[in-house]
Every structure is written in structure tokens, then in C-alpha cells.
Amino acid sequence: MDTQTKEPSKNTSNEVYKENKENNHNESQQIISAPPHQKSADQEEIDALKDSYDDFLYVSKAFSNCAINSLIAKARLYGLNPAPIKGARVLELGSSCGGNIIPQALYNPEATFTGIDLSPVQIKHGNELIKSIGLTNITLLEKDIMDIDDDFGTFDYIIVHGIWSWVPDTVKDKILSICNRNLSDRGIAYVSYNTYPGWKRLEQIRDIMLYSETQAKKDSLQERTIYTKNVLKLIAETMKMDEEIQKQSGYKIDNINRVLQSNNYYVAHEYLETFNDPVYVAQFIERAEHQGCVYIGDARLEKSFITWLDDSIVDNIKVLSNNDYKAKEQYYDFVYDTQFRMALLTKQCNADAIVRNETVEKDILESIYYCGLAEDRLGTPNGWTDPLHQTIKYFMNTKQLFTIEDIQKYIEEHYPNETFDMNKLYVRLFHLSILNHLNAYGENYECLPFVENVSYIPERFINYVSTLIEGNGKQYMTLGNMFNQEDASVDEGLLYVMKQMTKPISRAELIAILDETLTITRTRNGETFTVPSEQYLDESIQHITALGYFRQ
């Protein structure tokens, strides 16, 4: 029998793994080298993707789940010790015009923000907005994700929202590599992505649109979007004509209606782009680990903390998952048909600190700042009639930050003769946070009230609102508050009132100015009326206070 020496196999993977033989404490530890940037078969499609974002611009939005103050709280609830806001370095991949990090830079001047995007058009618009506002702690760069290497530096928070599922696999892996190699030791990375099994139903909609799009290939992306939405509309109308089909496939009609109600930009880039690759959560975790990341959990806590479910459901999921936290989340998705996730990742050095048993220490809950939702569609249960729950409800309705200590002091003051089981308070707030009835934040942001002849509004806030309202910045970016929540109600009238408050001023002076220079009219029951200056001033002060603009 002939024998031949085999040539060493060539490494065709983008990742190169090396055993760390020098570390006697952990010889099995792997060092992951950064994948080199090479022109690939995907490059033409990446270039086409870049062109589509240049040609069909969209409004860059603020997303509350990406707020670093929120990420701090979530990381603590999972047992980690993330970096404080002061001095934090934040990176957003796929930042567009900066709408997700400009508000955060505005409210957190002691942190620094960097956004990169492939689109030169969007980066140009974003930098013009930043210059107009006068911010100096944020930079937007036209840069290819594949060009980021170790020399780019490390960041305490890396945000990747609405990007991962919509790029080629080589870029997906590079993003996850960045979330390891460019993350600080206390760092937290946020990566959102489309998920199976929920997206399997939505893929039917995408397939219809991609098929019908062939009839309008020469049209622009915006025109193709309008055309394919009309196709969907006709299909839904046709399905409604058949009662049997309507019963069997009502979910498809509902999904079509949601697409029809969505703005054209979102539909274009969600359903008509070359890439939209949902994965199962177990697959995402495996790919993240392959790049050296450690999966923490989901930013929507109910997807990782399942003990809020009925005991029988929890028991079944535990049986299915066999005490494997990854399998637990996968079976949760199978049961609840999850279609979107927001993963939190960290470095390998933090793996042992992550709490996997769905418990939280009291001191962690005491360190959190809670806030009722801006629009609490779910409300609070009618059965909340006892003093403890009434107190929680009171603080939730203020829409302002509060702590466990605040609740305890309120109870002592208003119910001095009552005895409470404070463990119920901890459990209830934790439960409300898991179910997204309460927002949780790691640090306080004090919304100061208006005080006559004391309060004023710093220039950066006025420049921010002015850039969006008067400078037509709203065509590129939404307005976000201190929690990175959109506020579409800020208008010319509020800006005018703000401009009168660059220096301390009295209420009487403000009313006199409004009486002389501003008329606000509204329509009620078909009749137009003028809003009194005092009323409009009170409404404006309340709004400005909620935005956290006042300083003293």
C-alpha cells in the first residue's frame, strides 16, 4: 500500500484559533485573531446595500432599549458590573445619521460616542446636525465595519441595532468579533436581530414582495416598495373574499396589514433588501461564542427570565431545556413564536459573574432607578388596592425616576401605622421590570422643576430642538429624550418658549412675552379657539421638565 504525506490543510476560515500555551493557568483558553478584511463574493452586494441606503434615506431614530443607562441596569440585573456613564466610551455600528446616539451624547456630556456607517450621505447629514447642535463628545465616521481592527480601540458599550440580520455572513461574524475584541473588560454589547420561528411567517410576506418586485425591477427602491405594498393590499383583499381562507390564514392578513401600515423606508429595507437572515436564538449564541463573546441574556428580560410565566409553563420549559440556559431561551421562542431579539453580550472574563438562576440580590434592586412607561398601554391591575401596591402605582404614574428607598420613605410617611412585608416590594418591582411595565435605569437623571428667576435652559438643548424644528433636521432624525425615547410632540411653540428661558426669568415676564408675541390656536369639536398664555406656559413648563432641560 502506498503512503503519502498529506500537505497541511489550508485554513480557509476567516477566524484563526491559537492555543494559549504560555498561560499555565488556563491552557485551554483560546485567543481569537481578528479576521482580515478581504474582498469577497459579498462585496458587490455590500456595495449595492450601501447604494440603497444612500438612495432611500430614512429618519434615524432613537431606540430606548439602546440607551446606555438602560443597558447598565439590565447588566446589573444579570449580575454584572458595567462601566458608569461618566467617562464611558460608546460605539454604534451602523449609526446612520446618528439618531440613536446624538440624544445620548446630548444628555451625557461626560461620555464619548462614536458612530460608523457605510453610507457617506447619512454620515454627512449626521455630522451637519452635530455641528449645528454644537456637540463635541460625538463623532460620526464613514467606515466599513470590516475595516475595524484592534487599533480602533475598545469601548464600554457597543450598540448594533437593526444591522446584524441585514448583512452578509462575513459581516455578521465581523460584528460579533468587534463585540469581543473591541469591548472593554466591563463592556456590554447590544445586538438586535430577526429570529425564528416567528419570522418564518413573515418570510411569506417577503417572498410575495420579492416575487412581485420582478415586475418593477427598473424602478427605484422607493417605487418598488410602493408597488409591492399595493400587491400585498390586493392579495389581502382577495383573501378576505373567501371565508374559509380568511379563517385559516387570518394571521397572514394581519401580517400584511402591519406591513401596509408601516412607513415605506422600513418596509423597503426590511422586506426588499438582498439580506434578511433570521436565525434561531441558539444559532445566534453559538455564532457569538465562536467569536469569543459570552451571551448574557436578552435586553427584553421576559425572554430570559421565564419565572414570571405560569408555574406549569415554567415546569414544561425546564423539562425541555434540561437546565441549559440556551435551550431554555430557544424553547421559550418555540412556544411564543418570537420574531425579534436584542442580545446582550460581554467578554469571556465576565462569564462566571452572570447569574443564570433568575434571582437578583436585594442590593442590586436597591441600586436601580425605576420609571413608569411614557405610554403604559397595559396599565396597572385593578386589584392593586392595598397600600403597598397603591404606593407603587403612585410612583409609576409620575413617569419620573424612583427607587426602592423612595417607596419606603413614602410608606413610612403616609402609612405610619401599617406593617408591610418589604420582600413583596422587591419581588413586585423585579416582576414589573421583567414584564416591561417598568423601565429600569442604572443611574439617576434628575428632572429639575422650573423655579422662577433661578431656572434656565442650557444652550445645547435649545440648539438641539432648533436644529430639528427650524433647521429641518427632523427629515433625518427624530427627537429623543434622556431615556432615548422618541418625543414627536416637540414643536415650534415649545421651542419659542424655550428660547425665552436661556437666562433665569419670572413667570409673569414669560406670560407677558407670550401675550404679546405668541398666539396658539387649537380645534375642538370643529371649533377653533385660542389657548390662554398662562395655560400654554404651564403645559410648556411641564413638557420641558419632563425632557430634563432645566438647570439651576
Secondary structure by P-SEA (a helix, b strand, c coil): cbbbbbccccccccbbbbbcccccccccbbbbcccccccccaaaaaaaaaaaaaaccccbbbbccccaaaaaaaaaaaccccccccbbbbbbcccccccccaaaaaacccbbbbbbbccaaaaaaaaaaaaaaccccbbbbbccccccccccccccbbbbccccccccaaaaaaaaaaacccccccbbbbbbbbbccccccaaaaaaaaaaaccccccccaaaaaaaaaaaaaaaaaaaaacaaaaaacaaaaaaaaaaaaccaaaaaaaccccccccccaaaaaaaaaaacccccccccccccccccccaaaaaaaaaaacccaaaaaaaaaaaacccbbbbbbbcccccccccccccccaaaaaabbbbcccccccccccccccaaaaaaaaaaaacccccaaaaaaaaaaccccccccaaaaaaaaaaaaaaccbbbbcbbbbbcccccccbbbcaaaaaaaaaaacccccccbbbbcccccccccccaaaaaaaaaccccccaaaaaaaaaccbbbbbbcccbbbbccaaaaaaaaaaaaaaaccccc
